[in-house]
C-alpha cells in the first residue's frame, strides 16, 4: 500500500484518503493541515477551497493554486510545531525546475465540528541541499542522485 503523502508514516488509505473522500472529518488542526498537504500533492483544489474559512476564491486564484499544485513535485512535509489551532510546517517541492520550501505558520478555527484553515504567516523561501546529503523526499538516495536530477534536467 502507498504511504501517505503527508509523511505521517501511515498508509494513505488509513490517513488522509478518508478525509479527502469526505468519509471522515479531521480530528484536529494538525490532521486538517496534513490532509491539505495531501490535497496539494493530488491537485485537489476543491478540497483546499472547502477547508478554507470565510473565503471564496476568484477564478484567477483557483487557476493559480491549481497550476501550483499540478506543476509542483511535492517531496516532503515537515511539521515544525503545532498546538490546538496552529501548525508550523515546511513543505518541500520542485516547481519550474527549482527547489522550493514553503515555510508557514498556519492558523485554524473549528466551526461546529469541522476544522478550517484561516490564514498563515509565510516565511522566506530559502532552501539549499548539499548534493551528497540524503534527499528530502525520503528515497534514501543522495540528493544528487534523486530530486536534484529533476532540477538539473
C-alpha positions in Angstrom: 0.0 0.0 0.0 1.1 3.6 -0.7 2.4 5.6 2.2 0.5 8.8 2.9 1.7 12.0 1.1 1.8 13.8 4.4 4.7 11.6 5.7 2.7 10.6 8.8 4.1 7.0 8.4 0.6 5.6 7.9 -0.8 4.2 4.7 -2.7 6.8 2.6 -5.9 4.7 3.0 -5.6 4.9 6.8 -4.5 8.6 7.0 -5.6 11.4 4.6 -7.6 9.4 2.0 -10.8 9.0 4.2 -10.6 12.7 5.0 -10.1 13.8 1.3 -13.0 11.5 0.3 -15.2 13.1 3.0 -15.6 9.8 4.8 -14.1 11.2 8.0 -13.6 14.7 9.3 -10.1 15.8 10.5 -9.9 15.4 14.3 -7.5 18.3 14.8 -5.9 21.3 13.1 -2.8 19.1 12.5 -4.9 16.4 10.8 -6.5 19.1 8.6 -3.1 20.6 7.7 -1.8 17.1 6.8 -4.8 16.5 4.6 -4.4 19.8 2.9 -0.8 18.9 2.1 -2.0 15.7 0.6 -4.6 17.6 -1.4 -1.8 19.8 -2.9 0.0 16.6 -3.8 -3.1 15.3 -5.6 -4.1 18.7 -7.1 -7.5 18.6 -5.2 -8.2 22.4 -5.2 -11.8 21.8 -4.4 -10.8 20.3 -1.0 -8.5 23.2 -0.4 -11.2 25.7 -1.0 -13.8 23.8 1.0 -11.4 23.7 4.0 -10.6 27.4 4.0 -12.6 29.6 6.4 -14.6 32.5 5.1 -13.0 32.8 1.7 -14.3 32.2 -1.7 -11.6 32.2 -4.3 -11.8 34.0 -7.6 -11.3 32.1 -10.8 -7.8 33.6 -11.1 -6.9 32.4 -7.6 -8.2 28.9 -8.3 -6.2 28.7 -11.6 -3.0 29.8 -9.8 -3.4 27.3 -7.0 -4.4 24.5 -9.4 -1.3 25.3 -11.5 1.0 25.4 -8.5 -0.4 22.1 -7.2 -0.4 20.3 -10.6 3.0 21.5 -11.7 4.9 21.0 -8.5 6.6 17.8 -7.5 5.8 17.6 -3.8 8.6 16.0 -1.9 8.2 16.2 1.8 6.2 17.7 4.7 8.0 18.6 7.9 6.0 19.6 10.9 7.9 22.1 13.0 5.4 22.8 15.8 1.7 22.6 16.5 -0.9 23.5 19.1 -4.7 23.2 19.2 -5.2 25.8 16.5 -1.8 26.4 14.9 0.6 24.3 12.7 4.0 25.4 11.6 5.4 23.4 8.8 7.8 23.3 5.9 6.6 21.8 2.6 9.4 21.0 0.1 8.7 20.9 -3.6 10.2 21.4 -7.1 8.5 24.0 -9.3 9.7 25.1 -12.7 13.0 23.1 -12.2 13.8 24.9 -8.9 13.9 23.6 -5.4 11.5 25.4 -3.1 10.4 25.2 0.5 7.1 26.7 1.7 7.5 27.6 5.4 4.3 28.7 7.0 2.8 29.1 10.5 -0.9 28.4 9.8 -3.9 29.3 12.0 -7.0 27.2 12.1 -10.5 27.5 13.5 -13.1 24.9 14.4 -16.5 25.7 13.0 -19.0 23.3 14.5 -17.1 20.0 14.2 -15.0 21.0 11.2 -11.6 22.5 11.2 -10.9 25.2 8.7 -7.7 27.0 7.6 -7.8 30.7 8.4 -4.5 32.2 7.3 -0.8 31.8 7.7 2.4 33.7 8.3 4.7 32.7 5.4 8.5 32.8 5.9 11.1 33.4 3.2 11.5 30.6 0.7 15.2 29.7 1.1 16.4 26.1 0.8 19.7 24.6 -0.1 20.7 21.0 -0.1 24.2 19.7 -0.5 24.4 17.3 -3.3 25.7 14.5 -1.1 23.0 14.9 1.6 20.1 12.4 1.8 17.3 13.5 -0.4 14.4 15.3 1.4 11.8 13.1 -0.4 12.7 10.1 1.8 14.0 7.8 -1.0 17.2 7.1 1.0 19.3 8.2 -2.0 21.7 11.1 -2.1 20.1 14.4 -3.3 22.3 14.5 -6.4 21.1 11.0 -7.5 17.4 11.7 -6.7 15.4 15.0 -6.8 18.4 17.1 -8.0 18.1 15.3 -11.3 14.6 16.7 -11.7 16.0 20.2 -11.4 19.1 19.6 -13.5 17.3 18.0 -16.5 
